[in-house]
Amino acid sequence: MRLRLYHHGDGARVAYRETGTGPGLALLHSLGLSHREFEPIVEQLSTRFRVVLPDLPLHGDSEDRPRHPYSPDWLADVIAGFCAETLGPRPLVAGHDLGAELLLRAIARGRLEPRRLVLMPNRLHRAEQGHRATRALWRGATTAAALPVLDRVLARSAAIVFRPALGEKLSVQRNPAARDLVRHAFMDVGGNGNRARSWAKFVRRWPTEPQRQLLDLYPRIDAPTLLLWADQDAGHPLESAREALDLLPDGQLRTLADTGFLIAYDDSVGLARELISFCG
């Protein structure tokens, strides 16, 4: 895969990989991980699409300098600008967890008009229901990182807390390859004070309450929308997807059996098949 950089108008950098030929399809990963979350399906997709895999800001090789606001609207604008430059004005986009939330926010702000939209498990309009303890620990640690001296200490602590074994726990199939996913996501965190302070900004601004305004957005999404859900992800229950489906003008819901949070590691064949069928 080729590594490239997108430079936003304010200088923020988004690192991304791309491979394959055909229509561009961007896959936006979940909170705390990186573009490698979708590695298991890249080979299958690249025979039909130019697969574009960004590292979201604060993740992987992308922007983490503390001079940016890292507010929800800023992040959505960066992602919208990235999609416009790399995929064109009516892109094919898919997102999981944080990636999906940023796509919805960019659409709500009128910055993104996808040709087709795939939403993988995310909280949608509800509050977080699973992984609460892990995310509460992460929020507490990153908030404290705004304090002098603590930033580097807590950055090292994050690499200790989020050990590779967490990857297997997030996979219903206990896929051992998920260990490398988590290892890669946190390999450069230890001692990175800049990233710790930037994460502190993000945590203070990112809403944790239910996003009920999305109930008004769903009927206004004019792109065909696929809700592609895991059947065993406790943090993102199927009920919320069904509620959104009822409000989408052109929506469909598909579930993958025996899959959890790391849906690409639990059923790479099924996930790739659904993406190709819907976007191809």
N, C-alpha and C positions, 0 to 999 in steps of 0.2 A: 504494500500500500504506500502511496506517495503522501508525505507530510507537507502540508501547506499552512499558510497563515492568512487569516482575515483580519484587517485592521479597521476597527470601528472609527467613527468620526472623531471621537475624543481620545483616540490612541489605544483603546483597549484591544488586546489581541485575543483571537480565538484560534487555537491550533486545531486542525482537522486532518483526517486521512480520507483518501478517496481511492476507489478501485472499481474496475468494471467499465462497461460502456452501455449506453442507452439513456433513458430518462433519468434525471437525477432524483435520488431518494435519500433524504436526510433522516438519520436515526438519532434521537436525543436521549441520553442515558439518565439514570436516576441519581438521587442525592448521594454524594460521597464517593461515587464510583467514577468511571471514565469511559472513553469510547470502547474499551475492551469488553464492556458488558455485552456487546453485540457481535463479538468475534465468532461465536459458534455458527452464525447464520450468514456471514459475509460471503463465503465462497458460493453458497447457493444463490444468493441475491445478485451477485456480481455478473452472473450470466444473462441477467435481464435488465439490470439497472446500473447506473453510475452511483455506487453507494458512497454516501458522504457521512463521515462519522466525526462530529466535533467533540472536543472536550469542552464542556460548559465552563463559563468563567468560574474561577476558584477550584477547578478540577484539572487533573492531568497536567498538560503542558500549556494551559490557557492562562489568561490574565489573573493575577492575584495581588497586584500592587494596591496598598491601602488608600491611594489617592482617589479611587473611584467610589461611588456611593453604595453599590451592591444592593440597591433597593429593588423590589419586585418589578417596578416599571422600567428601571434602567436595564435590568437583566432581560426583560421582554423586548426592549428596543434593540439591544445588542443582538439577540437571537433573530429578530425580524430582519435586521440589516444583514446579518450573516446569510440567512436564507435567500434574501433578494439577490445578493451578490453571487452566491455559489450555485443557486438553483433557478433564478429567474423570478418573474413577478407572480406566477401561479404554481408554487412548488408542491411536490409530493413530500409530506412530512409525517413522521411518526415519533411519538415520545412516550417515555415510561417514567412514572413517578414525577420527580422535579421537572424532567424534560417535557412531559405532557402538560404540567401546570404552566410552564412558561409559554408553550404554544397557545394555550387557551387565553392567557393574559395578553399575548401579542394580538390575537384575533379580537379580543374585547376592546383593545386600544385602537383598532383599525389599522394596525401596522402590518398585519399578515393576512393574506387572502389565499389560503391553500387550494390547490386543485382537488386534492384528496387528503383527508386527515385521518390518521390512525392514533387512537388513544389507548395505550396499554395501561395496566393497573396504576391508578393514582387516586387520591382522595376525592377528586371531583368537587362536589359542593358540600361534602361532609367533613367532620373533624377526623383527625388521625385516630385510627382504631387499633392498630397493631404496631409492634416494634416501639411501643411508647417508652419503655425503660431505656432502651439503647439511645433513642433520639433525645430523651430528656437529659441523659448523661452527656451526650454530645453538645446539646444546647448550653448546659451549665458550664461545661469546660470552655467552649468557644466564647461565651459571654465574658468569662473571667479573663480571657486572653487579651482583652482590651487594656488591662492594667499593665503598667511597666514591669519589666522583668519576667512576669508570668507568661508572656507570649511564647517564648522559646521553650519554657518548661512544659507548658500545656501542649505545645506542638509535638514534643517528644512523647508525652503521655498518650496522645491520640494514637500514635503508631503502636503503642503497647496495648491499649484497650481494644483497638480494632485489629485483632490478629487475623491471620489468614483463615483460621478455623471458622471464623464467622461466615465465610463464603459458603461452606458446606451447610451450615445451619439455615441459610437463606434459600437453599435448594431442597425441594421436596425429595428429589432423587439422590440427595447427598453426593452430588457430582464433585469429585475431588478437584477438577479443573477450576472450580469456583474459588479455591484457595489462592490460585495465582491472580485471579481478578482482584481480590481484596489486597493481596500483597502489592500488586502494582499500583493500586489506587492510593496507598498510604506510604509508598516507599520514599517519597521525597518530602514527607510532612515533617519528620523529626527535625527539630531545630529551626524550622522555617518560620521566623517571627512575623515576616510580612504576611504570609498566608494566614497565620493565626489571627492577626489583627483584622484582616479583611473578612475572615469568617465571622468575627465578632460583630462587624457591621451588618453582615447578611442576617445573622440570627436576630439581631435587634429589630430588623425591619420586616422580616418574613412573617406573614400572618399565620398563626396556628389555629385560629378560630374557623368554624365552617364558612366556606366561601359561597354563601347563599345567593350572591349576585349572579353566579353562573347559571342559576335557574332561569334568569332573564336572558342570558346569552345564548343558551342552547337553541331556542327557536330561531335565532338570527344567523346561525351558521349555515351558509348556503352551499357548502361543499359536502359531497358524500363523506360520511364519517363512519369509521369502523371502531367499535369498542371491542378490543381484543383482550379478553380477560383470562386470568389464571383462576382455576377453580379451588385452589387451596392457599390463597394468599389472605391470611387473617387480617392484614392491615388494610386491604382494599376489597371489601365484600362485594359480591355480585349484585346485591340489592341496589347499591348506589348507581351501578352501571344501568340497571333496568330503569331506574328513575330518570336518568339522563336520556335513555333511549326513547322514552315516551314523549320527550320534548323536542327531539331532533327532527327536523323536516325530512332529512334523508340519511337515516342512521340504520345501522345493523349491529347486532351483538353476536360475537362468537366467543366460545370458551374453549380452552385447551385443558384436557383432562390430566390429572396428576401433575400439575404445575404449581409452583409457588412464586415467591417474589422474583427469583432469578429465572424468569420464564424462558429465556434463551438458552439457559444451561439445563433446564428440565426437559424441554422438547424443542430442540433446534429445528428439526424437520417440520414439525407442525407449525411453528411460528413462521418459518420462511414460506411455507406453503400458503398460509393465510395472507401474508403480505404480498406475495406474488399474485395471488388470485384477486385481491382487492385493488392493488395499485397497478397491476400490469395490463 
